[in-house]
Amino acid sequence: MSRFLLLPFTFVLNHYNKIAYTYDILSWMVYGKRLINIQKDLIKKLPKAGKILILGGGNGKILPIIFNHAPLLNIEYVEASSLMIKLAKKYKHPRQSVTFHHADALTFKLKSEHIYAGFFLDLLDEKQIELLIRKHQFKNKTSYWYIADFQLNKETELYFLRRIQLFFTILFFKITTRHSINNLPKIEAIFENIGYKTNQYSDKKSFICWKIISSINN
Ligand SMILES: C[S@@+](CC[C@H](N)C(=O)[O-])C[C@H]1O[C@@H](n2cnc3c(N)ncnc32)[C@H](O)[C@@H]1O
């Protein structure tokens, strides 16, 4: 009985343990430094203080970059892989305020002024993203989602090459992490449908991009 009750919780946990130690080298082999560089650009836009929830933070490589930009920012770090958290703890500066949560971001509930999701939302299907956004409905207009992710549409530069790159990326994650979706979710459209707007973005034509999104209904 107890195993049955635990199933939905344990189902997503630790799928990334298998690739935790090799994640950086694998992503570098396919995308060079673009995944970390786009996040460096996005991190420059983060608030200097307050509280931010990081979803699917991975191995914590972003933590020193955040500390250099905003040493006073309080971070709630939600990550499903225990090994990724172990690595992230090594990246954390001793004076950096980070609370690690080994949890499923889809069921994790915590109020936060801002949310950061770097290459995380593209792991979810559109219904899950919608539920996540609604669960964290912001209380005021000065709260933001900071998102770094892939985007692919007819405007995207090198569209066919990017489709092939994406196909192999998804295939790789399907084999190694039980990734379950076949296409990129239309992240921006989901936000817009439930009353959010994109305030800033890095580049509408780039396959790898960042966006800052806020609610318009408060
Ligand atoms: C593609 S990696 C990106 C990691 C990091 N954000 C980066 O940019 O390097 C996705 C991360 O999300 C975590 N993850 C996947 N599903 C999750 C979930 N439901 N809740 C929390 N973390 C999750 C994985 O364990 C993995 O570390």
The ligand as an SDF file (V2000), in Angstrom:
LIG
                    3D

 27 29  0  0  0  0  0  0  0  0999 V2000
   17.9470   19.5220  -18.8980 C   0  0  0  0  0  0  0  0  0  0  0  0
   18.4280   19.5730  -17.2110 S   0  0  0  0  0  0  0  0  0  0  0  0
   18.7950   21.2990  -16.9880 C   0  0  0  0  0  0  0  0  0  0  0  0
   19.5890   21.5510  -15.7540 C   0  0  0  0  0  0  0  0  0  0  0  0
   19.9670   23.0090  -15.4990 C   0  0  0  0  0  0  0  0  0  0  0  0
   18.8170   23.8470  -15.3290 N   0  0  0  0  0  0  0  0  0  0  0  0
   20.8640   23.5260  -16.5770 C   0  0  0  0  0  0  0  0  0  0  0  0
   20.4820   24.4100  -17.3250 O   0  0  0  0  0  0  0  0  0  0  0  0
   21.9860   23.0160  -16.6760 O   0  0  0  0  0  0  0  0  0  0  0  0
   16.8900   19.4190  -16.3790 C   0  0  0  0  0  0  0  0  0  0  0  0
   17.0210   19.2550  -14.8760 C   0  0  0  0  0  0  0  0  0  0  0  0
   15.7020   19.2410  -14.3450 O   0  0  0  0  0  0  0  0  0  0  0  0
   15.6040   18.2070  -13.3890 C   0  0  0  0  0  0  0  0  0  0  0  0
   14.1960   17.7490  -13.3890 N   0  0  0  0  0  0  0  0  0  0  0  0
   13.5580   17.0140  -14.3300 C   0  0  0  0  0  0  0  0  0  0  0  0
   12.2530   16.8410  -14.0010 N   0  0  0  0  0  0  0  0  0  0  0  0
   12.0910   17.4710  -12.8140 C   0  0  0  0  0  0  0  0  0  0  0  0
   10.9820   17.6780  -11.9590 C   0  0  0  0  0  0  0  0  0  0  0  0
    9.7660   17.1870  -12.2600 N   0  0  0  0  0  0  0  0  0  0  0  0
   11.1670   18.3850  -10.8180 N   0  0  0  0  0  0  0  0  0  0  0  0
   12.3830   18.9080  -10.5040 C   0  0  0  0  0  0  0  0  0  0  0  0
   13.4720   18.7620  -11.2810 N   0  0  0  0  0  0  0  0  0  0  0  0
   13.3370   18.0660  -12.4240 C   0  0  0  0  0  0  0  0  0  0  0  0
   16.5600   17.1280  -13.8450 C   0  0  0  0  0  0  0  0  0  0  0  0
   16.9390   16.2850  -12.7780 O   0  0  0  0  0  0  0  0  0  0  0  0
   17.6950   17.9580  -14.4220 C   0  0  0  0  0  0  0  0  0  0  0  0
   18.6700   18.2550  -13.4560 O   0  0  0  0  0  0  0  0  0  0  0  0
  1  2  1  0
  2  3  1  0
  2 10  1  0
  3  4  1  0
  4  5  1  0
  5  6  1  0
  5  7  1  0
  7  8  2  0
  7  9  1  0
 10 11  1  0
 11 12  1  0
 11 26  1  0
 12 13  1  0
 13 14  1  0
 13 24  1  0
 14 15  1  0
 14 23  1  0
 15 16  2  0
 16 17  1  0
 17 18  1  0
 17 23  2  0
 18 19  1  0
 18 20  2  0
 20 21  1  0
 21 22  2  0
 22 23  1  0
 24 25  1  0
 24 26  1  0
 26 27  1  0
M  CHG  2   2   1   9  -1
M  END
$$$$
